[in-house]
Amino acid sequence: MKEFMFLLWGGYPDPSLSPEQMQRHMQKWTAWVEQLAESGRLRSGLPLERAGKLVSGPNKLVTDGPFPEAKEVVGGYFIISAHDINEAVEISKGCPIFADGGAVEVRPIMEMSM
């Protein structure tokens, strides 16, 4: 088995959801994560806060970001195990983020020998 990272892009729930709708929304996420865990595929994963800092360039310029209004923001990640990238892609298709207009970037984690 290899490890893959799912980068969750966008897909934040509609802020106007009622508490009951938000609870149903979260139940879909909980069910999906529990399914990953029960199948032995889940290694780790968490949502990311919307605020942060970006450090870039040779001068290590620090700027605020990502910005909550941006649609192209990584909102969380999962590390899962799968036989190959095709299986990882199939697993990602069960993610509830798609209902909110988000996307999942599936990336193999490079194996390093130390």
Helices and strands as residue ranges (DSSP letters): E 2-9, H 19-38, E 42-47, E 53-56, E 61-64, E 74-82, H 85-92, G 96-100, E 103-108
